[in-house]
């Protein structure tokens, strides 16, 4: 509950990636119920990511992310209906790229080693954004 906003996004991406990996594993094992649950969990996480977008501040980046999230939802639905791995693999690949981007943002938000308490205090009150 005390995590920075960028860290929370990173946690959601990690959870979505874990759920897709689980869905792919269950697909291979033929466990329909577990596969469907994992896909549903991934869809719920992507829905949460989509709802967290700030379209007023995010501009084109926010719009593009919304479209990408919608596309991933379509992939997940297709994977579930067709019981097919390629849409899951594509969604996993897309989420991995986004996750890496957010990891980079998190690294940018860390204060420099040896910067002292004042640098941490100032950074804590700055808005978080990776739209540079």
C-alpha positions as CSV (number, residue, x, y, z in Angstrom):
1,X,0.0,0.0,0.0
2,X,3.0,2.3,0.4
3,X,4.6,1.5,-2.9
4,X,5.3,4.2,-5.5
5,X,2.9,4.3,-8.4
6,X,5.5,3.1,-10.9
7,X,6.3,0.2,-8.6
8,X,2.6,-0.7,-8.4
9,X,2.4,-0.8,-12.2
10,X,5.5,-3.0,-12.3
11,X,3.8,-5.4,-9.8
12,X,0.7,-5.6,-12.0
13,X,2.8,-6.3,-15.1
14,X,4.7,-9.1,-13.2
15,X,1.4,-10.6,-12.0
16,X,0.0,-10.5,-15.6
17,X,3.1,-12.2,-17.0
18,X,3.0,-14.9,-14.3
19,X,-0.7,-15.5,-15.1
20,X,0.0,-15.9,-18.8
21,X,2.8,-18.3,-18.1
22,X,0.4,-20.2,-15.9
23,X,-2.2,-20.2,-18.6
24,X,0.3,-21.5,-21.2
25,X,1.4,-24.3,-18.8
26,X,-2.2,-25.3,-18.1
27,X,-2.9,-25.3,-21.8
28,X,-0.1,-27.7,-22.5
29,X,-1.4,-29.9,-19.6
30,X,-5.0,-29.8,-21.0
31,X,-6.4,-28.3,-17.7
32,X,-9.2,-26.2,-19.2
33,X,-10.5,-24.8,-15.9
34,X,-7.1,-23.7,-14.6
35,X,-6.2,-22.2,-18.1
36,X,-9.4,-20.2,-18.2
37,X,-8.9,-19.0,-14.6
38,X,-5.3,-17.8,-15.4
39,X,-6.5,-16.1,-18.6
40,X,-9.3,-14.4,-16.7
41,X,-6.9,-13.2,-14.1
42,X,-4.6,-11.8,-16.8
43,X,-7.6,-10.0,-18.4
44,X,-8.6,-8.5,-15.0
45,X,-5.1,-7.2,-14.5
46,X,-5.0,-5.7,-18.0
47,X,-8.4,-4.1,-17.3
48,X,-7.0,-2.5,-14.1
49,X,-3.9,-1.2,-16.1
50,X,-6.2,0.2,-18.7
51,X,-8.5,1.9,-16.1
52,X,-5.4,3.4,-14.4
53,X,-4.4,5.4,-17.5
54,X,-4.6,9.2,-17.2
55,X,-5.8,10.2,-20.6
56,X,-5.7,13.9,-19.8
57,X,-2.1,13.9,-18.8
58,X,-0.9,10.9,-20.9
59,X,-1.9,12.2,-24.3
60,X,-0.9,9.9,-27.2
61,X,1.1,7.6,-24.9
62,X,-2.1,6.9,-22.9
63,X,-4.1,6.4,-26.1
64,X,-1.6,4.0,-27.5
65,X,-1.4,2.0,-24.3
66,X,-5.2,1.8,-24.2
67,X,-5.2,0.4,-27.7
68,X,-2.5,-2.0,-26.9
69,X,-4.3,-3.2,-23.8
70,X,-7.5,-3.7,-25.8
71,X,-5.5,-5.7,-28.4
72,X,-4.0,-7.9,-25.6
73,X,-7.6,-8.5,-24.3
74,X,-8.6,-9.7,-27.8
75,X,-5.6,-12.0,-27.9
76,X,-6.5,-13.5,-24.5
77,X,-10.1,-14.0,-25.5
78,X,-8.9,-15.7,-28.7
79,X,-6.5,-17.9,-26.8
80,X,-9.2,-19.0,-24.5
81,X,-11.8,-19.7,-27.2
82,X,-9.5,-21.4,-29.6
83,X,-7.5,-23.1,-26.8
84,X,-4.4,-21.9,-28.7
85,X,-0.9,-20.9,-27.5
86,X,0.2,-18.4,-30.2
87,X,-2.1,-15.6,-28.9
88,X,-0.9,-16.2,-25.4
89,X,2.7,-16.1,-26.6
90,X,2.1,-12.8,-28.4
91,X,0.3,-11.2,-25.4
92,X,3.2,-12.4,-23.2
93,X,5.7,-10.9,-25.5
94,X,3.9,-7.5,-25.6
95,X,3.6,-7.5,-21.8
96,X,7.3,-8.3,-21.4
97,X,8.3,-5.3,-23.5
98,X,6.1,-3.0,-21.5
99,X,7.3,-4.5,-18.2
100,X,10.9,-3.8,-19.3
101,X,9.9,-0.3,-20.1
102,X,8.4,0.2,-16.6
103,X,11.5,-1.3,-15.0
104,X,13.5,1.3,-16.8
105,X,11.2,4.0,-15.4
106,X,11.7,2.5,-11.9
107,X,15.4,2.7,-12.3
108,X,15.1,6.4,-13.3
109,X,13.1,7.1,-10.2
110,X,15.8,5.8,-7.8
111,X,17.9,8.5,-6.3
112,X,21.6,8.3,-7.1
113,X,23.8,6.3,-4.7
114,X,25.2,8.7,-2.1
115,X,22.7,11.4,-3.0
116,X,21.6,11.7,0.7
117,X,18.3,12.1,2.5
118,X,17.5,15.4,0.8
119,X,17.5,13.9,-2.7
120,X,15.2,11.1,-1.5
121,X,12.8,13.6,0.2
122,X,12.7,15.8,-3.0
123,X,12.1,12.8,-5.3
124,X,9.2,11.6,-3.1
125,X,7.2,14.7,-4.0
126,X,7.9,14.8,-7.7
127,X,5.2,13.4,-10.0
128,X,6.0,10.0,-11.5
129,X,6.1,9.9,-15.3
130,X,8.0,8.0,-17.9
131,X,6.8,10.2,-20.7
132,X,10.0,12.1,-21.3
